[in-house]
Amino acid sequence: MSTPAHRHWLDRAACAAARGHGLVSPNPAVGCVIVSSAGVLLAVARHRRCGDAHAEVNALAIAGTAAHGATAYVTLEPCSHTGRTGPCTQALIDAGIARVVIGGMDPAPHALGGADVLRAGGIAVDLVDHQPSLDLNAPHRRRQLDSRPWVRCKWAQTLDGHVATRTGDSQWISSATSRRLVHRERGRVDAVLTGIGTVLADDCRLTVRDVRARRIPMRVVIDRDLRTPPDSALVRTIDRAPLLLVARGDADASRRETLQATGARVLDMPCHVDGYFDLQHVLRKLWTGFGIGDVLVEAGPRLMGALMAAHVVDELAVFIAPRVLGDGAALPALTGLVPPIIADGHAVRLIGVHQRAGDLLLRYMC
């Protein structure tokens, strides 16, 4: 059951939860709002950091005894198990909460049953398919259900859809404000992924610069033949962020030895008969082998297209700059996708429009 009041207070809870991006992973970002029976706001709280108290416990601490008989609005089904912290269901029951409105159910096997525990404890429970709550915790669901990280592709393009000129020049399409936002996002994910083509063309660092980083992302390069130069900017900045090269097992042994001597790690992965990696398999290995739960992709058209073709892209962040090239030979954002008709193209859902200086940032769910 969804009411205007449910949606209003769950919106508030989702806004609070979003502030935990980059701090709570691999836990889900959760927000909680507590409202009295008279409709008075008593508390707004979120899960602040992985291992710390959950959103419900933090909200109850703010509300105090006024929580008795109140309604709690939570973006994710309250947990009923003991992990790093105790069960939130019991905390809600002990506080005398009368009703809990849940924006989305928790898919984690160990977390199932929270709603049933609340009902058994005498609390009324309303389940609402609240889209902001579902979007907020989509990365958590992806990790739990598919055993792979959430994948967000980012690029900057001109108004007519190009990411570089025909000569490969791309600096800078977007504004300094937009580029700062990208650095902030790098500092909130577990890994930044690119391809060897981008490394060779741009000599990129992919480090977090000029912003406060909530975490230090691993740089991951799809580098089948270990062509990353030992004197590249990526290698020279290993002391600032770890570097992982995804290569085939029979890549040149001397290159492997040289790169590993610099501190780079090499992940051997099998290739298809066509010589390309199974990107689903690579991503699952990043999650199960390295705990990488959130990936930001900053790559060229070929790798971007391959990820889309493999159906492993979950979100797009597209910066559109107020500039037109008008050159049919300029580089597009994606290549390799050849749908015969428009209806076969990848459909995405717009979830946000933001203006940054002269640029527009469009965010989509795939």
Disulfide bonds with the S-S distance in Angstrom:
none
